[in-house]
Amino acid sequence: MSDSTQSSHIYLNSKVITFENSSSNESFEFHQKLPFYTATPLKAAPITAARLGVRHVWVKDESNRLGLPAYKILGASWATYRELETRFGPFQSWSNLDELKEQLKNIDVTLVSATDGNHGRAVARVAKWLGLKAHILVPDDMMSDSTQSSHIYLNSKVITFENSPANESFEFHQKLPFYTATPLKAAPITAARLGVRHVWVKDESNRLGLPAYKILGASWATYRELETRFGPFQSWSNLDELKEQLKNIDVTLVSATDGNHGRAVARVAKWFGLKAHILVPDDMVHSRQQAIKEEGAQIEIVNGTYDEAVAKSATMAGEKYLVISDTAWEGYERVPSWVVEGYGTIFREVDEQLKIQPDLVAVQMGVGSLASSVIRHYRSLNHTTHVLGVEPMHAACVLHSLEADELIEVPGPHTSIMAGLNCGKTSPLAWPLLRYGLSGSVAVNDNSAEEAMRLLAQDGIVSGESGAAGLAGLLALTTDSARQALGINSNSSLLIISTEGATDPQAYERIVGRSHHTIKN
């Protein structure tokens, strides 16, 4: 029987007694030596007190405890420490985590826990702090994104950044086949639903002949990397002239992808007369795999997640193989930085189309490259636009990193229908911009993404599961406090980046209830 159908059930205990004072508790001193320690706030709740008919109600707010959104880290950390000391101690006196970790470096154990959420994450965080492994068992109903509610983080550390240097990618893209500025569309039905004056949607469902924006970053990054290695190239005005200069270059473009980026790299290889080798996770839907193959690329299916495909692609780098990735790792930052630059064309176009600065931009996040480009543009000097990042519930690596104030990996499997956002590792290149440029971050479930797709369809906009994620994040802002913190009110103008069209047509028709061919603006 469902809990939601039950009335409350009260038991009054007639056997209450008092107990002797507890022995001295050392856990308080222990917790004070852990990262991010500060006492969580005790807040007065006068409205609640009035409702209950009492003088005071005090709420101990555990929504940010030692960098996690729940109190469980207190028990998990102390219990782990005491058990380790009991088995392997005693430990020498220590004053910070590095000193404790040094004493644990030769201990090879795995922390095991069962969880329905917060305790397991806490044990995993303790294992990470102490340099141990963690094995967390969860019930099968915890793995579905659709059963989880949204999770919102508001950033108090937002700053503006120096203006970016002149970006040549816009002029580059204008020389590519099929270039035209993608449309900026009004979405009045969506605006009414959100209670704002305007919602503008930058529709990337047909960008340079592909159904997603990724070709902007892939093309610019590939061109710059080729020129760095084999250039400089002579001036060119069309693709045939550039291709002529590349005809004696024998390299293969390599990329890992969960869909759109890999297809974009394959298309660039086709344009430039090069070969492409694309690595994909084993759960990629057939239609997206087939689209990559039709670009002439060789596909390699990796038995694992997108992040594991990225790791394998990194090992292939060499004289004959150029890795074109939109995420960075140690020693590999040049290409991802050009990917971010390439996305800047979107916002150059928006400036010309909109003429005014939006009050807020909602942007979906995988590894964070697109969000970085948004921040570089809209959080530069003399700009006050808020930026809201949006991720799937179980691949919210940016949100959890913001909460911890350090890069946090979210292990897979990542099974959201927002396939382009199923990433467990934030790009370290993007992290400084995300850390101080996002006004807020929200993780949403699959149901929210589907609702956003249907709502955009009412405004005549075809947006896929990942493409509609920005709107899904806005729909999750249900409290006045969150909207106020992000400056959203009835006079606001909001910008959404619909990053893809119906890249999985069958799924789109199932979710929206009609074919994407019937949606017209």
Solvent accessible surface area in square Angstrom, and as a share of the most:
residue,aa,sasa,rsa
1,M,204,0.91
2,S,60,0.39
3,D,128,0.66
4,S,105,0.68
5,T,97,0.56
6,Q,91,0.41
7,S,102,0.66
8,S,101,0.65
9,H,176,0.79
10,I,136,0.69
11,Y,162,0.62
12,L,155,0.77
13,N,78,0.40
14,S,108,0.70
15,K,142,0.60
16,V,117,0.67
17,I,115,0.59
18,T,128,0.74
19,F,169,0.70
20,E,165,0.74
21,N,150,0.77
22,S,107,0.69
23,S,100,0.65
24,S,108,0.70
25,N,100,0.51
26,E,112,0.50
27,S,14,0.09
28,F,113,0.47
29,E,94,0.42
30,F,12,0.05
31,H,16,0.07
32,Q,88,0.39
33,K,70,0.29
34,L,12,0.06
35,P,38,0.24
36,F,81,0.34
37,Y,57,0.22
38,T,90,0.53
39,A,68,0.53
40,T,6,0.04
41,P,69,0.43
42,L,110,0.55
43,K,100,0.42
44,A,64,0.49
45,A,19,0.15
46,P,96,0.60
47,I,152,0.77
48,T,61,0.36
49,A,4,0.03
50,A,78,0.61
51,R,204,0.75
52,L,114,0.57
53,G,67,0.64
54,V,76,0.44
55,R,208,0.76
56,H,113,0.50
57,V,30,0.17
58,W,144,0.51
59,V,71,0.41
60,K,101,0.43
61,D,32,0.17
62,E,39,0.18
63,S,71,0.46
64,N,90,0.46
65,R,18,0.07
66,L,5,0.02
67,G,3,0.03
68,L,6,0.03
69,P,37,0.23
70,A,13,0.10
71,Y,116,0.44
72,K,69,0.29
73,I,0,0.00
74,L,42,0.21
75,G,46,0.44
76,A,5,0.04
77,S,2,0.01
78,W,47,0.17
79,A,61,0.47
80,T,16,0.09
81,Y,24,0.09
82,R,111,0.40
83,E,85,0.38
84,L,9,0.04
85,E,45,0.20
86,T,106,0.61
87,R,171,0.62
88,F,90,0.37
89,G,30,0.29
90,P,126,0.80
91,F,28,0.12
92,Q,142,0.63
93,S,117,0.75
94,W,17,0.06
95,S,72,0.46
96,N,65,0.33
97,L,24,0.12
98,D,111,0.57
99,E,76,0.34
100,L,2,0.01
101,K,82,0.35
102,E,97,0.43
103,Q,57,0.25
104,L,3,0.01
105,K,135,0.57
106,N,134,0.69
107,I,27,0.14
108,D,118,0.61
109,V,44,0.25
110,T,58,0.34
111,L,25,0.12
112,V,98,0.56
113,S,14,0.09
114,A,76,0.59
115,T,14,0.08
116,D,124,0.64
117,G,22,0.21
118,N,75,0.39
119,H,64,0.29
120,G,1,0.01
121,R,63,0.23
122,A,1,0.00
123,V,11,0.06
124,A,39,0.30
125,R,9,0.03
126,V,2,0.01
127,A,2,0.01
128,K,96,0.41
129,W,18,0.06
130,L,10,0.05
131,G,52,0.50
132,L,19,0.10
133,K,117,0.49
134,A,42,0.33
135,H,104,0.46
136,I,53,0.27
137,L,92,0.46
138,V,52,0.30
139,P,60,0.38
140,D,127,0.66
141,D,94,0.49
142,M,41,0.18
143,M,74,0.33
144,S,43,0.28
145,D,5,0.03
146,S,43,0.28
147,T,85,0.49
148,Q,54,0.24
149,S,91,0.58
150,S,45,0.29
151,H,43,0.19
152,I,53,0.27
153,Y,37,0.14
154,L,68,0.34
155,N,14,0.07
156,S,109,0.71
157,K,68,0.29
158,V,42,0.24
159,I,85,0.43
160,T,55,0.32
161,F,42,0.17
162,E,146,0.66
163,N,93,0.48
164,S,46,0.30
165,P,103,0.65
166,A,105,0.81
167,N,48,0.25
168,E,115,0.52
169,S,1,0.00
170,F,18,0.08
171,E,83,0.37
172,F,8,0.03
173,H,0,0.00
174,Q,87,0.39
175,K,70,0.30
176,L,7,0.04
177,P,36,0.23
178,F,143,0.60
179,Y,50,0.19
180,T,91,0.53
181,A,43,0.34
182,T,3,0.01
183,P,65,0.41
184,L,30,0.15
185,K,43,0.18
186,A,52,0.40
187,A,1,0.01
188,P,89,0.56
189,I,77,0.39
190,T,0,0.00
191,A,5,0.04
192,A,79,0.61
193,R,128,0.47
194,L,12,0.06
195,G,39,0.38
196,V,12,0.07
197,R,144,0.52
198,H,76,0.34
199,V,3,0.02
200,W,57,0.20
201,V,0,0.00
202,K,0,0.00
203,D,7,0.04
204,E,0,0.00
205,S,33,0.21
206,N,103,0.53
207,R,1,0.00
208,L,5,0.02
209,G,36,0.35
210,L,7,0.04
211,P,32,0.20
212,A,5,0.04
213,Y,17,0.06
214,K,31,0.13
215,I,0,0.00
216,L,0,0.00
217,G,0,0.00
218,A,0,0.00
219,S,0,0.00
220,W,6,0.02
221,A,0,0.00
222,T,0,0.00
223,Y,22,0.08
224,R,67,0.24
225,E,5,0.02
226,L,1,0.00
227,E,46,0.21
228,T,70,0.41
229,R,107,0.39
230,F,85,0.35
231,G,30,0.29
232,P,126,0.79
233,F,28,0.12
234,Q,142,0.63
235,S,115,0.74
236,W,16,0.06
237,S,72,0.46
238,N,65,0.33
239,L,24,0.12
240,D,110,0.57
241,E,76,0.34
242,L,0,0.00
243,K,83,0.35
244,E,98,0.44
245,Q,56,0.25
246,L,2,0.01
247,K,135,0.57
248,N,133,0.68
249,I,26,0.13
250,D,81,0.42
251,V,6,0.03
252,T,12,0.07
253,L,0,0.00
254,V,0,0.00
255,S,0,0.00
256,A,6,0.05
257,T,1,0.00
258,D,19,0.10
259,G,5,0.05
260,N,26,0.13
261,H,6,0.03
262,G,0,0.00
263,R,56,0.20
264,A,1,0.01
265,V,0,0.00
266,A,1,0.01
267,R,34,0.12
268,V,0,0.00
269,A,2,0.01
270,K,113,0.48
271,W,24,0.09
272,F,3,0.01
273,G,53,0.51
274,L,20,0.10
275,K,119,0.50
276,A,9,0.07
277,H,20,0.09
278,I,0,0.00
279,L,0,0.00
280,V,0,0.00
281,P,6,0.04
282,D,71,0.37
283,D,91,0.47
284,M,18,0.08
285,V,59,0.34
286,H,133,0.59
287,S,43,0.28
288,R,22,0.08
289,Q,21,0.09
290,Q,67,0.30
291,A,19,0.15
292,I,1,0.00
293,K,96,0.41
294,E,118,0.53
295,E,8,0.04
296,G,68,0.65
297,A,11,0.09
298,Q,113,0.50
299,I,28,0.14
300,E,42,0.19
301,I,98,0.49
302,V,16,0.09
303,N,138,0.71
304,G,18,0.17
305,T,30,0.17
306,Y,14,0.05
307,D,20,0.10
308,E,89,0.40
309,A,0,0.00
310,V,16,0.09
311,A,57,0.44
312,K,90,0.38
313,S,1,0.00
314,A,32,0.25
315,T,111,0.64
316,M,45,0.20
317,A,61,0.47
318,G,33,0.31
319,E,146,0.65
320,K,102,0.43
321,Y,87,0.33
322,L,1,0.00
323,V,6,0.04
324,I,0,0.00
325,S,4,0.03
326,D,7,0.04
327,T,10,0.06
328,A,6,0.05
329,W,65,0.23
330,E,173,0.78
331,G,84,0.81
332,Y,35,0.13
333,E,84,0.37
334,R,118,0.43
335,V,5,0.03
336,P,1,0.01
337,S,34,0.22
338,W,22,0.08
339,V,0,0.00
340,V,8,0.05
341,E,37,0.17
342,G,0,0.00
343,Y,1,0.00
344,G,20,0.19
345,T,1,0.00
346,I,0,0.00
347,F,0,0.00
348,R,99,0.36
349,E,3,0.01
350,V,1,0.01
351,D,49,0.26
352,E,96,0.43
353,Q,70,0.31
354,L,16,0.08
355,K,162,0.69
356,I,96,0.49
357,Q,81,0.36
358,P,4,0.02
359,D,62,0.32
360,L,0,0.00
361,V,0,0.00
362,A,0,0.00
363,V,0,0.00
364,Q,5,0.02
365,M,1,0.00
366,G,11,0.11
367,V,9,0.05
368,G,2,0.01
369,S,6,0.04
370,L,7,0.04
371,A,0,0.00
372,S,1,0.01
373,S,4,0.03
374,V,0,0.00
375,I,0,0.00
376,R,57,0.21
377,H,47,0.21
378,Y,0,0.00
379,R,21,0.08
380,S,8,0.05
381,L,82,0.41
382,N,152,0.78
383,H,42,0.19
384,T,119,0.69
385,T,4,0.02
386,H,52,0.23
387,V,0,0.00
388,L,0,0.00
389,G,0,0.00
390,V,0,0.00
391,E,0,0.00
392,P,0,0.00
393,M,22,0.10
394,H,44,0.19
395,A,1,0.01
396,A,1,0.01
397,C,0,0.00
398,V,0,0.00
399,L,0,0.00
400,H,25,0.11
401,S,0,0.00
402,L,4,0.02
403,E,22,0.10
404,A,0,0.00
405,D,46,0.24
406,E,63,0.28
407,L,68,0.34
408,I,15,0.08
409,E,90,0.40
410,V,22,0.12
411,P,102,0.64
412,G,35,0.34
413,P,82,0.52
414,H,9,0.04
415,T,80,0.46
416,S,7,0.05
417,I,47,0.24
418,M,0,0.00
419,A,21,0.17
420,G,21,0.20
421,L,11,0.06
422,N,17,0.09
423,C,4,0.02
424,G,0,0.00
425,K,96,0.41
426,T,9,0.05
427,S,2,0.01
428,P,52,0.33
429,L,52,0.26
430,A,3,0.02
431,W,20,0.07
432,P,72,0.45
433,L,34,0.17
434,L,0,0.00
435,R,62,0.22
436,Y,70,0.27
437,G,0,0.00
438,L,0,0.00
439,S,7,0.05
440,G,0,0.00
441,S,0,0.00
442,V,0,0.00
443,A,1,0.00
444,V,0,0.00
445,N,19,0.10
446,D,16,0.08
447,N,78,0.40
448,S,22,0.14
449,A,0,0.00
450,E,30,0.13
451,E,57,0.26
452,A,0,0.00
453,M,0,0.00
454,R,96,0.35
455,L,8,0.04
456,L,0,0.00
457,A,5,0.04
458,Q,109,0.48
459,D,16,0.08
460,G,9,0.08
461,I,0,0.00
462,V,23,0.13
463,S,0,0.00
464,G,0,0.00
465,E,9,0.04
466,S,6,0.04
467,G,0,0.00
468,A,0,0.00
469,A,0,0.00
470,G,0,0.00
471,L,0,0.00
472,A,0,0.00
473,G,0,0.00
474,L,4,0.02
475,L,26,0.13
476,A,11,0.08
477,L,7,0.03
478,T,110,0.64
479,T,71,0.41
480,D,103,0.53
481,S,77,0.50
482,A,5,0.04
483,R,49,0.18
484,Q,133,0.59
485,A,52,0.40
486,L,1,0.01
487,G,34,0.33
488,I,10,0.05
489,N,79,0.41
490,S,80,0.52
491,N,95,0.49
492,S,3,0.02
493,S,9,0.06
494,L,1,0.01
495,L,0,0.00
496,I,0,0.00
497,I,0,0.00
498,S,0,0.00
499,T,5,0.03
500,E,4,0.02
501,G,2,0.02
502,A,16,0.12
503,T,19,0.11
504,D,17,0.09
505,P,58,0.37
506,Q,154,0.69
507,A,16,0.12
508,Y,2,0.01
509,E,86,0.39
510,R,157,0.57
511,I,10,0.05
512,V,21,0.12
513,G,61,0.59
514,R,107,0.39
515,S,28,0.18
516,H,45,0.20
517,H,141,0.63
518,T,73,0.42
519,I,14,0.07
520,K,167,0.71
521,N,114,0.59
